[in-house]
Amino acid sequence: MLGVIDLPTYVIGVIAIILLPGPNSMFCLTVGAQYGVRKGYTAAAGVFIGDLVLMTFSALGAASLMIKYPAIFNVIKYVGGAYLAYLGTKMIIGAIKGWMKPVSETVAEPSLQNPNVFGRALFLSLLNPKAILFFISFFVQFVDPSYPYPVVSFAVLAGILQVVSLTYLSVLIFSGAHLVRWFRSRHKIAATGLASVGALFMSFAVKLWTATIAN
């Protein structure tokens, strides 16, 4: 259909890969919990645009380019890993400060400093190891090379992915926004949660640093 091969398998694969914990989803959940629904969707917009850029590069043959010139992928993974580690460190530091605040102080929760959530989400999406490896090794397998309008095929695949992603991120954003009221009176629990997310980002950094492209 429209140059898409084995659509049911693609849909199952998309759902599975999106449901796996990753920096994009964890960031949107954290933003929703700290700043509410509006900021959460601002972060989601950054994720959508970043994914669209990655899908476009995939359609233009980025996978072949990275296989031919592995130094390109190495630059992406080391820079991306450094940024993930930086965000994870900032979250852990914010969590420590939140944990040490006296109970008498009025605090919402330990927060991400300088919350340019759109820019951060965009950068995270562009350097997301899960997304990079997905688009260059899985995404293109479902496009029929003999179909005369490959742009249509990629548009169908991209549309399905964005719908699934929007649904999942919406659940996370609203869940996070609901939790913020609970966290306001339990700042040590909020600090522990933020530290856990920070540690998870550190693990994402390690995963990206050790990622490889299959030939």
C-alpha positions as CSV (number, residue, x, y, z in Angstrom):
1,M,0.0,0.0,0.0
2,L,1.5,3.3,-1.2
3,G,4.9,1.6,-1.4
4,V,4.9,0.5,2.3
5,I,6.0,-3.1,2.9
6,D,4.4,-5.2,5.7
7,L,2.5,-2.4,7.4
8,P,1.3,-4.4,10.4
9,T,4.9,-5.4,11.3
10,Y,5.9,-1.7,11.0
11,V,3.1,-0.6,13.3
12,I,4.0,-3.2,15.9
13,G,7.7,-2.2,15.7
14,V,6.9,1.5,16.1
15,I,4.7,0.9,19.2
16,A,7.4,-1.3,20.7
17,I,10.3,1.2,20.1
18,I,8.3,4.2,21.4
19,L,7.2,2.4,24.6
20,L,10.8,1.6,25.5
21,P,12.1,4.2,27.9
22,G,14.2,6.8,26.1
23,P,15.5,10.4,26.7
24,N,12.6,11.9,24.7
25,S,9.8,10.3,26.7
26,M,11.6,10.8,30.0
27,F,12.2,14.4,29.3
28,C,8.6,15.1,28.3
29,L,7.4,13.3,31.5
30,T,9.8,15.4,33.6
31,V,8.8,18.7,32.0
32,G,5.1,17.8,32.4
33,A,5.7,17.1,36.1
34,Q,7.6,20.3,36.7
35,Y,6.0,22.9,34.4
36,G,2.6,21.5,33.4
37,V,0.8,20.5,30.3
38,R,1.6,23.5,28.1
39,K,5.4,23.2,28.6
40,G,5.0,19.5,28.2
41,Y,3.6,19.9,24.7
42,T,6.3,22.5,23.9
43,A,8.8,19.8,24.7
44,A,6.8,17.3,22.6
45,A,6.9,19.8,19.6
46,G,10.7,19.7,19.8
47,V,10.6,15.9,19.7
48,F,8.3,15.9,16.7
49,I,10.4,18.3,14.7
50,G,13.6,16.4,15.6
51,D,12.1,13.1,14.6
52,L,10.9,14.6,11.3
53,V,14.5,15.8,10.6
54,L,15.8,12.3,11.3
55,M,13.2,10.7,9.1
56,T,14.0,13.2,6.3
57,F,17.7,12.3,6.6
58,S,16.9,8.6,6.6
59,A,14.8,9.1,3.4
60,L,17.8,10.9,1.8
61,G,20.1,8.0,2.5
62,A,21.8,9.0,5.8
63,A,22.2,5.4,6.7
64,S,24.4,4.7,3.7
65,L,26.4,7.8,4.4
66,M,27.1,6.9,8.0
67,I,28.1,3.4,7.0
68,K,30.5,4.7,4.4
69,Y,31.8,7.4,6.7
70,P,31.5,6.1,10.3
71,A,33.3,9.2,11.7
72,I,30.1,11.1,11.1
73,F,28.2,8.8,13.4
74,N,31.0,8.8,15.9
75,V,30.8,12.6,16.1
76,I,27.0,12.4,16.6
77,K,27.2,9.8,19.3
78,Y,30.0,11.4,21.3
79,V,28.4,14.9,21.2
80,G,25.0,13.5,21.9
81,G,26.2,11.4,24.7
82,A,28.0,14.4,26.3
83,Y,24.8,16.4,26.1
84,L,22.7,13.6,27.7
85,A,25.3,13.3,30.5
86,Y,25.2,17.0,31.0
87,L,21.4,17.0,31.4
88,G,21.6,14.0,33.7
89,T,24.1,15.8,35.8
90,K,22.0,19.0,36.0
91,M,19.0,16.9,37.1
92,I,21.0,15.1,39.8
93,I,22.3,18.4,41.1
94,G,18.8,19.9,41.1
95,A,17.6,16.9,42.9
96,I,20.3,17.2,45.6
97,K,19.4,20.9,46.1
98,G,15.7,20.0,46.4
99,W,16.4,17.2,48.9
100,M,18.4,19.6,51.1
101,K,15.8,22.3,51.2
102,P,14.1,22.7,54.6
103,V,10.5,21.5,54.8
104,S,9.4,25.0,55.8
105,E,10.4,26.4,52.5
106,T,7.7,26.5,49.8
107,V,8.9,24.7,46.8
108,A,7.1,23.1,43.9
109,E,9.8,20.6,43.1
110,P,13.5,20.5,42.1
111,S,13.5,22.0,38.6
112,L,15.5,21.9,35.5
113,Q,17.4,25.2,35.4
114,N,16.8,27.6,32.5
115,P,13.9,25.6,31.0
116,N,14.2,26.2,27.3
117,V,12.3,23.0,26.9
118,F,11.7,23.2,23.1
119,G,15.4,23.6,22.3
120,R,16.4,20.9,24.7
121,A,13.8,18.5,23.4
122,L,14.8,19.2,19.8
123,F,18.5,18.6,20.5
124,L,17.6,15.4,22.5
125,S,15.5,14.1,19.6
126,L,18.3,14.8,17.0
127,L,20.8,13.0,19.2
128,N,18.5,10.3,20.6
129,P,20.4,6.9,20.2
130,K,17.1,5.0,20.1
131,A,15.7,7.2,17.3
132,I,19.0,7.4,15.3
133,L,19.4,3.6,15.3
134,F,15.7,3.1,14.6
135,F,15.5,5.4,11.6
136,I,18.7,4.3,9.9
137,S,18.3,0.5,10.4
138,F,14.6,-0.2,10.8
139,F,12.6,2.7,9.2
140,V,13.8,2.3,5.6
141,Q,13.2,-1.5,5.5
142,F,9.5,-0.9,5.0
143,V,9.8,1.2,1.8
144,D,9.4,-0.6,-1.4
145,P,12.3,0.5,-3.6
146,S,10.3,-0.2,-6.8
147,Y,7.5,2.2,-5.8
148,P,7.7,5.3,-8.1
149,Y,6.8,7.8,-5.3
150,P,9.1,7.0,-2.3
151,V,8.2,10.4,-0.7
152,V,4.6,9.1,-0.3
153,S,5.9,5.9,1.4
154,F,8.1,7.8,3.8
155,A,5.2,10.2,4.5
156,V,2.9,7.3,5.4
157,L,5.5,5.8,7.7
158,A,6.3,9.1,9.3
159,G,2.6,9.9,9.9
160,I,2.0,6.6,11.7
161,L,5.0,7.1,13.9
162,Q,4.1,10.7,14.8
163,V,0.5,9.7,15.7
164,V,1.8,6.9,18.0
165,S,4.4,9.2,19.5
166,L,1.8,12.0,20.1
167,T,-0.5,9.6,21.9
168,Y,2.2,8.2,24.1
169,L,3.7,11.6,24.9
170,S,0.3,13.0,25.7
171,V,-0.2,10.2,28.3
172,L,3.2,11.0,29.9
173,I,2.6,14.8,29.9
174,F,-0.8,14.6,31.5
175,S,0.5,12.0,34.0
176,G,3.4,14.3,34.9
177,A,1.1,17.3,35.2
178,H,-1.1,15.4,37.6
179,L,1.8,14.3,39.7
180,V,3.1,17.8,40.2
181,R,0.3,18.6,42.7
182,W,1.3,15.5,44.7
183,F,5.0,16.3,44.5
184,R,4.5,19.9,45.8
185,S,4.0,18.6,49.3
186,R,6.6,15.8,49.1
187,H,9.7,17.6,47.8
188,K,12.0,14.8,48.9
189,I,10.1,12.2,46.9
190,A,10.2,14.6,44.0
191,A,14.0,15.0,44.4
192,T,14.4,11.3,44.4
193,G,12.4,10.9,41.3
194,L,14.4,13.7,39.5
195,A,17.6,12.0,40.6
196,S,16.4,8.7,39.1
197,V,15.6,10.4,35.8
198,G,19.0,12.0,35.9
199,A,20.7,8.7,36.4
200,L,18.6,7.3,33.6
201,F,19.9,10.0,31.3
202,M,23.5,9.1,32.3
203,S,22.7,5.5,31.2
204,F,21.4,6.8,27.9
205,A,24.7,8.6,27.4
206,V,26.6,5.4,27.9
207,K,24.3,3.6,25.5
208,L,24.9,6.2,22.9
209,W,28.7,6.2,23.4
210,T,28.7,2.5,22.8
211,A,26.2,2.4,19.9
212,T,27.3,1.0,16.6
213,I,25.8,0.9,13.1
214,A,25.1,-2.5,11.6
215,N,26.3,-2.9,8.0
